[in-house]
Amino acid sequence: MENYLQSAMNYSAGHRQDFLDNLTDFLEIKTISSDSAYAVDVRKGAQWLADYFKKIGAGKVQILETQKHPVVFAELSQAGEDKPTILVYGHYDVQPADPENLWDSAPFEPAVRDGQLYARGASDMKGQLMVTLSAIESIQATGRLPVNFKFLVEGEEEIGSPSIANFLSTHKDLFKSDFVLNLDAGMIARDKPTIVYGLRGLAYFEIQVSGPAQDLHSGVFGGVVYNPIQVLCELIAGMKDNEGVIQLPGFYEDVLLLNEQEKQELAQLGMNDAYYLKETGALKLHGEKGFSPVERVGARPTLDVNGIWGGYTGEGPKTVIPAKAFAKLSMRLVPNQTPEKVKIQLHEYLANNAPDGIKWEMTQLSSDPASITDMDFLPTRCLAASFEKIWGIPPVFERGGGSIPIVSHMQNSLGVESVLSGFSLPGDNIHSPNEHLDLEVYYKGIDTVIDFIFRIAESCE
């Protein structure tokens, strides 16, 4: 098998420009899932993928409808039923490019500058998806895949994957597999390949506070009614104490604590105060007392205000006491916490602390559980070995601070664990102007996945 591996590696080295050209074509399609004006482009992106799957030898390719944007399914099963099947997850949709005037080049006209490929979706996650497809192409062009593949590539990840849970529950047999390879994460630094073994969940709420029946003149009625914006600010301020501890009743009672091995792994990441000050541009760090920054990000729950509004916010003055005030809150949850229970806790906090004469409502906008995978999971160990071979150093293991809902959905609906990694970097400007992909990291990523595929085949025999 070593000869087949080397042949695939040689093909990869000799076809880098072809891989770049393929990715560039993909990036030119404006697959913006959040804006209905781009619905035709989203479907065009799905068709581009379907055509590419056929090009690399997929025997079965389908564009499957959902309530909004389609899922692309593909299957390469030439290795035989006695070989493992890897389910590859990806998404082909991207964030809007606004504000486009802050881009140095057009967001959907990919441009290479100083070894970086600039375009919306270059890093998140069209580039990450094409890493695996280019690896498979390299193997197919020089031999035969030693394992089977299935692909689930959705078009709604950037809008919270509203269709995916129902889709998975109705297509369980189609996605039967041994494990999931998900490259929708990334590396913590250019020289630190990373495997993410845990992700925080997400509970997202909108709160509405109502006072008077309509907006009031602040001169005529100021001092006699409770201003809803003030009420909302007081409620939010009371959700944490001065040491960053969240005050919702029972909020921490289900939190899974870090063990000593996990603490050591997180400490090795090098993500200290200086790292976060540099990455954020903040003047000072702030957070829950008694935990390091990397522990707060990956292993502790949070509560953040994502938006707050009410009253008059236009140019110039308008002396008004608003009738309503609004806020959006997100809570990142760790293993054992559930969005359902957190919803009850937030409701109890508001009921206990809202003043008389004020009405309030809360709406849950997102509900995704946390996930965690055993670091000794065989595919995880295989990927770690591939990283060490290609990069010359072993990977670091991280509990990611963000949420990738598909991981827990696949655990719950399909009963399969995910190996979560990727080749994007913290400075890639994901979701921001001038998103880019480091091409050297991209090409090393292709070689890593090639090695991983052969390693899995040998380990599972």
C-alpha positions as semicolon CSV with decimal commas, in nm:
position;residue;x (nm);y (nm);z (nm)
1;M;0,000;0,000;0,000
2;E;0,300;0,228;0,050
3;N;0,355;0,248;-0,328
4;Y;-0,005;0,358;-0,381
5;L;0,033;0,619;-0,107
6;Q;0,348;0,761;-0,263
7;S;0,189;0,770;-0,609
8;A;-0,103;0,969;-0,470
9;M;0,137;1,207;-0,295
10;N;0,328;1,256;-0,620
11;Y;0,005;1,329;-0,805
12;S;-0,092;1,583;-0,540
13;A;0,245;1,759;-0,567
14;G;0,218;1,777;-0,946
15;H;-0,141;1,903;-0,964
16;R;-0,148;2,187;-0,716
17;Q;-0,240;2,440;-0,983
18;D;-0,529;2,218;-1,093
19;F;-0,652;2,197;-0,734
20;L;-0,629;2,574;-0,703
21;D;-0,817;2,623;-1,029
22;N;-1,097;2,394;-0,910
23;L;-1,127;2,579;-0,582
24;T;-1,127;2,914;-0,762
25;D;-1,416;2,803;-0,983
26;F;-1,610;2,696;-0,675
27;L;-1,543;3,024;-0,494
28;E;-1,678;3,232;-0,781
29;I;-2,030;3,104;-0,711
30;K;-2,216;3,334;-0,469
31;T;-2,365;3,067;-0,245
32;I;-2,498;3,311;0,017
33;S;-2,759;3,112;0,206
34;S;-2,898;3,393;0,420
35;D;-3,025;3,609;0,132
36;S;-3,310;3,479;-0,085
37;A;-3,179;3,691;-0,372
38;Y;-2,897;3,436;-0,407
39;A;-3,115;3,123;-0,403
40;V;-3,033;3,051;-0,767
41;D;-2,660;3,084;-0,694
42;V;-2,690;2,849;-0,396
43;R;-2,846;2,587;-0,619
44;K;-2,576;2,652;-0,879
45;G;-2,319;2,576;-0,610
46;A;-2,491;2,249;-0,528
47;Q;-2,487;2,151;-0,895
48;W;-2,118;2,242;-0,926
49;L;-2,044;2,005;-0,640
50;A;-2,255;1,728;-0,787
51;D;-2,068;1,759;-1,116
52;Y;-1,734;1,752;-0,935
53;F;-1,828;1,438;-0,743
54;K;-1,902;1,268;-1,073
55;K;-1,568;1,387;-1,209
56;I;-1,375;1,216;-0,927
57;G;-1,560;0,888;-0,971
58;A;-1,862;0,897;-0,741
59;G;-2,100;0,622;-0,845
60;K;-2,402;0,777;-0,680
61;V;-2,469;1,151;-0,665
62;Q;-2,793;1,318;-0,556
63;I;-2,911;1,671;-0,491
64;L;-3,162;1,623;-0,210
65;E;-3,422;1,884;-0,128
66;T;-3,479;2,031;0,218
67;Q;-3,716;2,299;0,341
68;K;-3,473;2,562;0,208
69;H;-3,140;2,482;0,038
70;P;-3,047;2,138;-0,098
71;V;-2,804;1,884;0,044
72;V;-2,555;1,722;-0,193
73;F;-2,502;1,350;-0,136
74;A;-2,233;1,143;-0,304
75;E;-2,101;0,793;-0,255
76;L;-1,774;0,625;-0,357
77;S;-1,797;0,261;-0,254
78;Q;-1,545;0,083;-0,477
79;A;-1,341;-0,043;-0,180
80;G;-1,603;-0,304;-0,092
81;E;-1,837;-0,380;0,195
82;D;-1,558;-0,519;0,414
83;K;-1,383;-0,180;0,419
84;P;-1,475;0,112;0,645
85;T;-1,703;0,389;0,524
86;I;-1,614;0,750;0,607
87;L;-1,892;1,007;0,603
88;V;-1,748;1,344;0,506
89;Y;-1,942;1,648;0,623
90;G;-1,915;1,991;0,465
91;H;-2,113;2,297;0,369
92;Y;-2,105;2,488;0,044
93;D;-2,287;2,801;0,162
94;V;-2,101;3,115;0,267
95;Q;-2,158;3,430;0,467
96;P;-2,254;3,758;0,296
97;A;-1,955;3,965;0,187
98;D;-2,077;4,291;0,341
99;P;-1,926;4,545;0,374
100;E;-1,774;4,489;0,030
101;N;-1,596;4,826;0,030
102;L;-1,358;4,690;0,296
103;W;-1,233;4,412;0,067
104;D;-0,901;4,470;-0,111
105;S;-1,028;4,262;-0,404
106;A;-1,378;4,154;-0,509
107;P;-1,503;3,885;-0,267
108;F;-1,623;3,653;-0,543
109;E;-1,329;3,709;-0,776
110;P;-1,062;3,495;-0,607
111;A;-0,715;3,652;-0,598
112;V;-0,379;3,516;-0,482
113;R;-0,150;3,755;-0,297
114;D;0,161;3,658;-0,102
115;G;0,066;3,291;-0,084
116;Q;-0,290;3,365;0,034
117;L;-0,609;3,300;-0,162
118;Y;-0,860;3,581;-0,100
119;A;-1,232;3,517;-0,151
120;R;-1,549;3,470;0,050
121;G;-1,562;3,103;0,149
122;A;-1,192;3,038;0,084
123;S;-1,139;2,927;0,442
124;D;-1,498;2,870;0,560
125;M;-1,541;2,619;0,420
126;K;-1,511;2,564;0,048
127;G;-1,134;2,539;0,081
128;Q;-1,164;2,286;0,363
129;L;-1,409;2,076;0,161
130;M;-1,182;2,079;-0,144
131;V;-0,893;1,950;0,069
132;T;-1,072;1,615;0,101
133;L;-1,197;1,611;-0,259
134;S;-0,846;1,685;-0,390
135;A;-0,703;1,408;-0,173
136;I;-0,958;1,162;-0,313
137;E;-0,886;1,279;-0,667
138;S;-0,515;1,215;-0,611
139;I;-0,580;0,859;-0,497
140;Q;-0,837;0,786;-0,768
141;A;-0,601;0,911;-1,040
142;T;-0,322;0,675;-0,935
143;G;-0,502;0,370;-0,802
144;R;-0,814;0,282;-0,608
145;L;-0,961;0,418;-0,288
146;P;-0,881;0,180;-0,001
147;V;-1,192;0,287;0,195
148;N;-1,547;0,389;0,107
149;F;-1,681;0,742;0,123
150;K;-2,014;0,911;0,163
151;F;-2,061;1,287;0,152
152;L;-2,316;1,513;0,314
153;V;-2,264;1,871;0,199
154;E;-2,533;2,112;0,312
155;G;-2,626;2,463;0,202
156;E;-2,760;2,604;0,529
157;E;-2,474;2,591;0,781
158;E;-2,424;2,968;0,780
159;I;-2,788;3,020;0,879
160;G;-2,784;2,766;1,161
161;S;-2,865;2,448;0,963
162;P;-3,243;2,475;1,023
163;S;-3,324;2,174;0,802
164;I;-3,046;1,936;0,902
165;A;-3,192;1,767;1,212
166;N;-3,511;1,664;1,032
167;F;-3,313;1,574;0,720
168;L;-3,085;1,338;0,911
169;S;-3,375;1,171;1,090
170;T;-3,545;1,091;0,758
171;H;-3,226;0,976;0,578
172;K;-3,056;0,761;0,842
173;D;-2,996;0,463;0,614
174;L;-2,847;0,679;0,340
175;F;-2,571;0,806;0,570
176;K;-2,485;0,481;0,746
177;S;-2,109;0,494;0,810
178;D;-1,831;0,413;1,055
179;F;-1,738;0,769;1,148
180;V;-1,750;1,127;1,024
181;L;-1,459;1,334;0,895
182;N;-1,544;1,700;0,951
183;L;-1,287;1,964;0,850
184;D;-1,505;2,260;0,946
185;A;-1,267;2,357;1,227
186;G;-0,907;2,470;1,198
187;M;-0,559;2,507;1,340
188;I;-0,472;2,733;1,631
189;A;-0,152;2,842;1,452
190;R;0,028;2,781;1,124
191;D;0,275;2,546;1,292
192;K;0,025;2,372;1,520
193;P;-0,201;2,116;1,352
194;T;-0,508;2,078;1,567
195;I;-0,772;1,817;1,647
196;V;-1,086;1,943;1,817
197;Y;-1,232;1,683;2,051
198;G;-1,500;1,897;2,213
199;L;-1,736;2,175;2,109
200;R;-1,962;2,403;2,305
201;G;-2,332;2,407;2,237
202;L;-2,540;2,717;2,172
203;A;-2,860;2,851;2,320
204;Y;-2,968;3,180;2,160
205;F;-3,252;3,399;2,280
206;E;-3,425;3,727;2,204
207;I;-3,573;3,920;2,496
208;Q;-3,841;4,187;2,464
209;V;-3,922;4,424;2,750
210;S;-4,239;4,635;2,729
211;G;-4,348;4,933;2,940
212;P;-4,586;5,211;2,833
213;A;-4,847;5,151;2,563
214;Q;-4,655;5,366;2,313
215;D;-4,340;5,579;2,290
216;L;-4,365;5,879;2,523
217;H;-4,228;6,235;2,529
218;S;-3,943;6,225;2,782
219;G;-4,015;6,579;2,895
220;V;-4,383;6,521;2,964
221;F;-4,354;6,168;3,106
222;G;-3,992;6,134;3,214
223;G;-3,970;6,038;3,581
224;V;-4,311;5,874;3,606
225;V;-4,266;5,551;3,405
226;Y;-3,998;5,283;3,408
227;N;-3,792;5,311;3,088
228;P;-3,783;4,965;2,919
229;I;-3,426;5,021;2,800
230;Q;-3,314;5,085;3,156
231;V;-3,502;4,777;3,276
232;L;-3,340;4,564;3,007
233;C;-2,992;4,696;3,092
234;E;-3,047;4,623;3,461
235;L;-3,164;4,270;3,387
236;I;-2,866;4,201;3,165
237;A;-2,620;4,353;3,412
238;G;-2,755;4,123;3,683
239;M;-2,691;3,811;3,478
240;K;-2,324;3,813;3,583
241;D;-2,145;3,918;3,899
242;N;-1,820;4,114;3,917
243;E;-1,612;3,797;3,879
244;G;-1,785;3,689;3,558
245;V;-1,998;3,421;3,721
246;I;-2,336;3,375;3,551
247;Q;-2,626;3,428;3,792
248;L;-2,902;3,225;3,626
249;P;-3,036;2,982;3,889
250;G;-2,872;2,639;3,864
251;F;-2,668;2,740;3,559
252;Y;-2,352;2,550;3,659
253;E;-2,504;2,243;3,821
254;D;-2,464;2,024;3,508
255;V;-2,129;2,161;3,387
256;L;-1,877;1,883;3,312
257;L;-1,546;1,975;3,475
258;L;-1,208;1,931;3,307
259;N;-0,994;1,638;3,412
260;E;-0,618;1,670;3,464
261;Q;-0,528;1,530;3,120
262;E;-0,755;1,784;2,953
263;K;-0,605;2,068;3,155
264;Q;-0,257;1,961;3,044
265;E;-0,361;1,936;2,679
266;L;-0,519;2,283;2,687
267;A;-0,213;2,429;2,858
268;Q;0,005;2,300;2,574
269;L;-0,189;2,502;2,316
270;G;0,003;2,818;2,404
271;M;-0,319;3,020;2,400
272;N;-0,230;3,241;2,696
273;D;-0,319;3,600;2,785
274;A;-0,077;3,738;2,527
275;Y;-0,229;3,521;2,253
276;Y;-0,582;3,642;2,318
277;L;-0,479;4,005;2,356
278;K;-0,309;3,986;2,016
279;E;-0,597;3,806;1,845
280;T;-0,870;4,030;1,988
281;G;-0,700;4,369;2,001
282;A;-0,854;4,414;2,345
283;L;-0,678;4,624;2,608
284;K;-0,747;4,371;2,884
285;L;-0,895;4,024;2,914
286;H;-1,205;3,958;3,119
287;G;-1,385;3,643;3,222
288;E;-1,479;3,392;3,486
289;K;-1,235;3,407;3,776
290;G;-1,027;3,098;3,851
291;F;-0,986;2,975;3,492
292;S;-0,725;3,040;3,226
293;P;-0,836;3,206;2,899
294;V;-0,816;2,883;2,702
295;E;-1,023;2,703;2,967
296;R;-1,287;2,976;2,958
297;V;-1,309;2,954;2,579
298;G;-1,324;2,578;2,543
299;A;-1,453;2,431;2,866
300;R;-1,664;2,687;3,051
301;P;-2,013;2,813;2,962
302;T;-2,069;3,177;2,872
303;L;-2,345;3,434;2,841
304;D;-2,300;3,722;2,598
305;V;-2,512;4,009;2,471
306;N;-2,503;4,001;2,091
307;G;-2,726;4,300;2,030
308;I;-2,941;4,552;2,214
309;W;-3,176;4,812;2,075
310;G;-3,480;5,027;2,142
311;G;-3,598;5,385;2,122
312;Y;-3,443;5,631;1,880
313;T;-3,103;5,558;1,726
314;G;-3,108;5,784;1,419
315;E;-2,913;6,100;1,356
316;G;-2,974;6,392;1,590
317;P;-3,189;6,402;1,905
318;K;-3,536;6,268;1,967
319;T;-3,650;6,293;2,326
320;V;-3,844;5,972;2,366
321;I;-3,910;5,705;2,627
322;P;-3,950;5,390;2,419
323;A;-4,238;5,151;2,466
324;K;-4,017;4,848;2,405
325;A;-3,655;4,739;2,426
326;F;-3,490;4,430;2,281
327;A;-3,175;4,225;2,325
328;K;-3,023;3,912;2,178
329;L;-2,832;3,679;2,409
330;S;-2,617;3,380;2,329
331;M;-2,500;3,117;2,574
332;R;-2,221;2,878;2,485
333;L;-2,283;2,551;2,666
334;V;-2,045;2,275;2,771
335;P;-2,110;1,898;2,788
336;N;-2,397;1,792;3,015
337;Q;-2,572;2,130;2,983
338;T;-2,877;2,134;2,757
339;P;-3,040;2,426;2,575
340;E;-3,377;2,314;2,709
341;K;-3,269;2,341;3,071
342;V;-3,091;2,672;3,013
343;K;-3,414;2,809;2,868
344;I;-3,589;2,724;3,194
345;Q;-3,309;2,889;3,392
346;L;-3,328;3,211;3,190
347;H;-3,706;3,218;3,226
348;E;-3,675;3,176;3,603
349;Y;-3,417;3,457;3,623
350;L;-3,638;3,699;3,432
351;A;-3,946;3,605;3,635
352;N;-3,756;3,664;3,960
353;N;-3,589;3,991;3,861
354;A;-3,819;4,183;3,626
355;P;-3,980;4,477;3,813
356;D;-4,354;4,517;3,860
357;G;-4,530;4,707;3,586
358;I;-4,302;4,569;3,313
359;K;-4,391;4,293;3,069
360;W;-4,128;4,067;2,913
361;E;-4,110;3,791;2,656
362;M;-3,831;3,557;2,557
363;T;-3,795;3,363;2,233
364;Q;-3,543;3,086;2,174
365;L;-3,381;3,131;1,833
366;S;-3,124;2,851;1,841
367;S;-3,083;2,530;2,038
368;D;-2,775;2,315;1,984
369;P;-2,616;2,083;2,241
370;A;-2,245;2,055;2,315
371;S;-2,044;1,754;2,197
372;I;-1,733;1,570;2,310
373;T;-1,535;1,279;2,161
374;D;-1,292;1,038;2,323
375;M;-0,937;1,143;2,233
376;D;-0,850;0,771;2,207
377;F;-1,106;0,716;1,926
378;L;-0,925;0,514;1,655
379;P;-0,987;0,757;1,366
380;T;-0,868;1,041;1,590
381;R;-0,544;0,853;1,660
382;C;-0,501;0,786;1,288
383;L;-0,544;1,153;1,202
384;A;-0,297;1,247;1,475
385;A;-0,041;1,010;1,323
386;S;-0,097;1,159;0,976
387;F;-0,049;1,510;1,111
388;E;0,276;1,410;1,277
389;K;0,405;1,252;0,955
390;I;0,318;1,541;0,723
391;W;0,384;1,832;0,960
392;G;0,672;1,682;1,154
393;I;0,507;1,748;1,490
394;P;0,216;1,587;1,676
395;P;-0,112;1,779;1,676
396;V;-0,252;1,960;1,975
397;F;-0,594;1,868;2,109
398;E;-0,843;2,149;2,165
399;R;-1,189;2,192;2,308
400;G;-1,331;2,447;2,069
401;G;-1,522;2,747;2,193
402;G;-1,760;2,763;1,901
403;S;-2,052;2,544;1,803
404;I;-2,078;2,307;1,508
405;P;-2,430;2,167;1,555
406;I;-2,390;1,894;1,296
407;V;-2,151;1,706;1,527
408;S;-2,411;1,650;1,798
409;H;-2,687;1,594;1,540
410;M;-2,483;1,312;1,385
411;Q;-2,416;1,164;1,727
412;N;-2,786;1,170;1,813
413;S;-2,945;1,087;1,477
414;L;-2,688;0,862;1,309
415;G;-2,505;0,725;1,612
416;V;-2,163;0,810;1,468
417;E;-1,872;1,004;1,617
418;S;-1,685;1,276;1,434
419;V;-1,318;1,347;1,384
420;L;-1,306;1,725;1,380
421;S;-1,014;1,922;1,242
422;G;-0,932;2,155;0,955
423;F;-0,671;2,378;0,794
424;S;-0,806;2,728;0,845
425;L;-0,613;2,970;1,067
426;P;-0,730;3,219;1,330
427;G;-0,622;3,511;1,112
428;D;-0,810;3,399;0,801
429;N;-1,079;3,666;0,853
430;I;-1,361;3,414;0,846
431;H;-1,697;3,596;0,821
432;S;-1,507;3,925;0,773
433;P;-1,377;4,127;0,477
434;N;-1,065;3,986;0,309
435;E;-1,128;3,625;0,408
436;H;-0,832;3,420;0,288
437;L;-0,671;3,076;0,286
438;D;-0,302;3,001;0,338
439;L;-0,211;2,796;0,029
440;E;0,090;2,622;0,181
441;V;-0,131;2,500;0,467
442;Y;-0,397;2,403;0,211
443;Y;-0,161;2,183;0,011
444;K;-0,019;2,020;0,324
445;G;-0,378;1,956;0,427
446;I;-0,438;1,759;0,107
447;D;-0,133;1,542;0,177
448;T;-0,249;1,492;0,537
449;V;-0,587;1,361;0,424
450;I;-0,424;1,133;0,164
451;D;-0,209;0,978;0,436
452;F;-0,509;0,956;0,670
453;I;-0,715;0,765;0,415
454;F;-0,446;0,498;0,370
455;R;-0,378;0,487;0,745
456;I;-0,746;0,425;0,821
457;A;-0,754;0,145;0,565
458;E;-0,457;-0,028;0,729
459;S;-0,575;0,028;1,087
460;C;-0,923;-0,109;1,023
461;E;-0,821;-0,429;0,844
